[in-house]
Amino acid sequence: MSWNRILARGRVAAAVFLTGILMLSGCGGNPSAAPSAESASEDMTGTTQVMTTAAPAVEEEQRPSPETTKVGICLADDSGGDNVRLLNELQRTLSQQGFTEENMVIPEMTRSRSAQKKSVEDCLADGCSLLIVSAVSDARIGEIADLVQEAGAAVLFVNCRPGEEEIQRWTQEQINAVWLGSTYAQHLACQMKILYDCSATERGLDFNGDGHIGTLLIGGGEEARDVLEETIRDLGSDLQILGEMEEGSAEEISAYTEEIINEHRKDTELVLCNSEEALAAAADGVQLRHRLVGRDILVIGVGAHEDTCTGIINKLISGSTFTDFFEQANLAAVAARDMIEGNQREKTISDVIFKVTEENAQEVLDQLWKTGNGSDDREEDKE
């Protein structure tokens, strides 16, 4: 063999040897770092699967709104027709606040406590998360509040009056209940405004000029006496209680008014009543004694429906108070919206009450006739 052939074979062997060393040392790249086409495809597929099966973002919980809230309106059947008027206005003002008419559940008005309880239960079963209730009996307010609370709903009480302890219980037990109403103190304040107006007239309050305002109190008790005494003193006279009657039938009140006027004659200058029924009876007694309202005597009460407004216009009654059901409905609708949106912080909302005298009695009477009135031939409250 020639030396040239031997050298050529040596060079080939050296080249093969060198290539093997380079591959082993990694200079040509790590074989594991360069996956095959098949393995690369598997890795990419796996990555794609991870991306497509990732958990979706958690959607924010939808807050309740007037548009989606079902409202039950359970109102007592009252003799004066206040709740009939309030219901008509409530439907209008609730719509203005975004509540829909198809989401308003309105059971028939009732004077039965048990029937009203069932109406409340039916509204809750129907999915109402807010109830507007005028309780047949104030004593049942706590029971209704508990029913609504157990169902996880809210309740707004109107045209009824829970006690202070019940309202405090709502706060202590975190019951989602609110009361929108008027207090006797607010009615008294309106009555005192009427007295201030009368004192500014030419005849004033002291018709007989003896420095005392001889008064017959029908209802109101100590609260009425204290407020009246302070007002009379502020007007420059002294209060003289000639008679006091806490409660009684219309005939009894009328007869007692006659008796006091007959006994004290011109000393009787004021009759103050704490209800519209007592006011009508007292005004009847004044007429039977032939005393002229506004000249010989003042007759002031609480509540002003059609007959009372007519009596004021005809100078048979000096004045009374009136709960503005238009504003009452507005306040109720706003409170309803705030309650479902979690913005209602107070447990009580003061209602709007204003005085009714000869100056505005016709205007109030027109409003009452325009909005309709309740019928008198209704069934009595029953279980």
Secondary structure by P-SEA (a helix, b strand, c coil): ccaaaaaaaaaaaaaaaaaaaaaaacccccccccccaaaaaaaaaaaaaaaaacccccccccccccccbbbbbbbcccccaaaaaaaaaaaaaaaaacccccccccccccccaaaaaaaaaaaaaacccbbbbbcccccaaaaaaaaaaaacbbbbbccccccaaaaaaaaaacccbbbbcccaaaaaaaaaaaaaaaaacccccccccccccbbbbccccaaaaaaaaaaaaaacbbbbbccccccccaaaaaaaaaaaaaaccccccbbbbccaaaaaaaaaaaaaacccccccbbbbbccccaaaaaaaaaccccccccccaaaaaaaaaaaaaaaaaccccccbbbbbbbbbccccaaaaaaaaaaabbbbcccccccc
